[in-house]
């Protein structure tokens, strides 16, 4: 099942604090939000889909953001 046109599907979440990013239609935008939070606070973040399920391979650790 796919989300309809214009529906939000992805958002970033933090493992270390209760932060949740805003919702985005595109995965890349949510991943950017997760990277920004990881950079700013040295927290581990990840991206979830519209069902609040973690996207495999979306975990971002603070050390990874420093290399980019």
C-alpha positions, 0 to 999 in steps of 0.5 A: 500500500502506498501513501497518496499524493501529498501525504506525509510518509517519513520523519526523523526520531531520536533514540536519546531524547523525545525529539521527533522531527516534522513529517516529510513526503520524501525520505531524503528530507527526513534523513537530513533532519535526522543528520542535523539533530545528530550533528547538533546534539551528538544523539543517535537518530533514525527515520520512521515511515507513516506507520511509525516503523523504523526504516532499515539502514536509516540509523545515524550515529554522531560519529558518522555525521562528522565524516560527511 
